[in-house]
Amino acid sequence: MKKAVGGKSRVDLAVDQIIQVILDRDMKAGDKLPNEYDLARELGVGRSTVREAIKRLVARNILTARQGAGTFVSEKNGVPEDPLGLTFMMEEGSENLALDLQDIRLMLEPETCAIVARGATPEQIDQMQAYCDETTRLIEAEEDYSAADAKFHRYLAECSGNHVLPNLIPIIASAIGVVITVTNDEHRSQSGMEHQRIVDAIRRHDPEGAKYSMIAHLNTSRNSMLHSRDNCAAKR
């Protein structure tokens, strides 16, 4: 590949240009990019260059390609699938990984809830309630609720106004699935009620109440994991 300005290849420059197009047009997750022909003409490069640039952006979770439909801004916000290397840590012991992740969540999410409680709008609170209700519905229907649970926690992060948290919390919240497995989902019935207490505190604009409701929520499963670990150690 021939090198262009600053030692970058044409494809590298096209990657930068496409990212700039997304930013300039304030494109959101799910928005469709111009087709390959139009994009090549707009950027002043060949279609093969655009095609390779799109492949790289798909690999980076910035774009997603749907066969027959086109290329879209990815909902993954450019975040790698496993930036913390949790897959390999899980091989070493799911219980220890779940505890470590839960401890990290306890450092971040209670303070996040306190921030949200101070400034949440009525519209944001309504959306939180909708996510909370969906989690409860799935729990009561005895269906898999882990994705809805994670969505609730991510939305709280989005409402904080911090631009990093919405990308960080889903990675850490991958603990949800591990926690459910490690605890045999024994706290299933409590999750919906605990989510509701968090929303109620935020609705009251009660930072301390929201903070400690989240601590109580995360501690429920954490204490269960510690108890399980201690029992296993005692049997050895």
N, C-alpha and C positions, 0 to 999 in steps of 0.2 A: 504494500500500500504506500503510495507516494505521500511524502510529508508535506504539510502545508504550513501556514503561519505559526510561529512559536513552537515548531517541532511536532505539532499535532497533525494527525492524518485528516483526510476529508471526512471520514466517518466520525472521528472525534469531534470535529467542528460541527457536523450535522447534529450530533447528540446534544451539544451545547445549544445550538439554534432551536432545536425542538423543545428543549426545556424552557428556553426563553419565550417561545410561542405560548406555551402553557401558562407561564407567569404573566406575560403581557395581556393575555385574554382572560386572566383570572379563571382559568378552567378548573372545575371541581371533579372529584371522583365520579366516574361514569360519563363524563363529557366526551364526545367523539371528536377525534382529530380529523383534519381534512384528509381526503384519500391520498394515496401514494403519489399519483400524478400531480395533483394540485400542490401537495407539500413540496415535492421536488422543484416545481416551477417557482414556488414562493421562496424557497431557500437558495435557488440558483445552483442546484446540484443534480446529479443523475439519479434516476429512480433506484438503481442498485445501491447507491450510497444511502439513500433514505431507508431502503429495505434493511440494510445492515445496521443502521443507527437505531431503527425501531426494535430490531432483535436485541440489541444491547440494553435498550431502555426497558424492554419486557423482562429481561434477565435481572434487571435492577429493581423490579417491582414498581417502576414509575408508570409504565404503560401495560395494558393487557390487550392481546389480540384475540378477536373472536372470528372464527372462520365464517366467511360469508357476510359478516356484519361490519367489520372494520376494526379500527384501533381506538382504544379508549384510555382515558386517564385511570390509573389503577386505584382501587380503594385502599391499597396497602401503603400508599404514601411513600414509596421508595424504601420501606423498611424491609430488610432481609427476613426470610422465613425464620431463621434461628440465630439472631445476631449474638446471643449470649452463649451459644454452644450447649443449650440445655439437653439436646439429644444425647450427647456423650455423657453428661452428668447423670442423666436418668439411668444409664447403664450401670452406674456405680451404686445406685440406691435411690429409688423413688421417694422413700420416706424422708431421707435427709434432704433431698432436693426440695420437696414440698415444704419442709420446715424452713429452709433457707429463703425460699421465695416468699413464704408467709411473713417472715421477719422483715423482708424488704418492703412488702406491702404495708406492714404496720408503721414503717418509717414514713411512708408517702401518703397513703390514702386517708388516714384520719385528718391530717392537716389540709389535704385537698378538700375534704368535706366541709371543714371549717371555713375555708375560703369561699366555697360555693354557697354556703348558707348566708354569708354576708351580702352576696350580690346577685343571687339567682333571680331571674325574671319569672313572671307567671307562666310564660310560654315554656321556659326551660323546665320548670317544676312539673308542668303538665306532661312533658315528654318523659321526664324521670318516672312519673307515675305510670305512664303507659308501659315503659320497660319493666317496671316493678310488677305490674299486673300480668304481663306476658310471662315473666319468670314464675309467678305464683300459679298461673293457669297450667303451665307445663308440669310443674311439681305435682299439682293436684290430679293431673291427668296421667301421672306416672310415666311421663315422657322425658327424654333427654333435655335438660334445661341448662346445660353448661354454656352453650353459645349465648343464650339470652342473659344468663348471669354475667358473662364477660362483657356483653354489650351494655348492660346497666353500669358496670364499673367504668367502662371506657367513656360513656356519656358524662359521668360525673367529672372525669378528667377534662373533657372538652369544655365543660361549663366553668372550669376554674379560670379560663382566660390565658392559661399558660400554653404556649405553642408546642412545648416538648412533651408534656405529660400525655396527650392523647396517643402519641406514638410509643411512649414508654410503658404505660399501664397495660396495654394488651399483651406485651411481651411477658411482663411479670404475671399478669393474670392468667397466663397459660398454666399457672399453678392450680387453677380451678379444677381442671380435669384430673390433675395428679392428686389433688386433695380429695376429690370425690372417690377416686380409686383407693387411695391409702386408708381413708376412713370408712370405706364400704358404704359411703353415702348415708351414714347414720344420722346426719343432721339435715337431711333433705327437707323435712317439714319445717325446720326453723329458718331456713334461708329466706323464704318469702316474707316471713314476719320481720326478720331482721332488716331486710331491704326496706320494708314499709316504715320501720322506725327511723331509718336514715332519711327517707323522703319527708316524713312528718316533721323531723327536726329542721330540715332545710326549708320546708314550707313556713315554719314559724320564724325563720331567719334566726335560728338559735345555733351559733357556731360551736359552742361547747357541747350542746346536745348532739349535733351532727357528728362531731369528732368522736365522742365517746360511744355513740351508737355504732360507728364503723369499727372502733376498737373491739367492742363486744362481739360484733359480727365476725371479725377475723380471728378473734381469740377462741371462739367456739370450736372451730376445727383445729386450731393450733394446740389447744389443750388436749383434744382427743388424740392428736398425733403423738404428743409427748407421753400421754398415758400408755398408748399402744407400744411406743418404743421402750418405755420403762418395763412394761410387762414382758416384752421379748427379751430384754437384757436379763431379767430376773430368772427366766427359764433356761438360760444358757449355763 
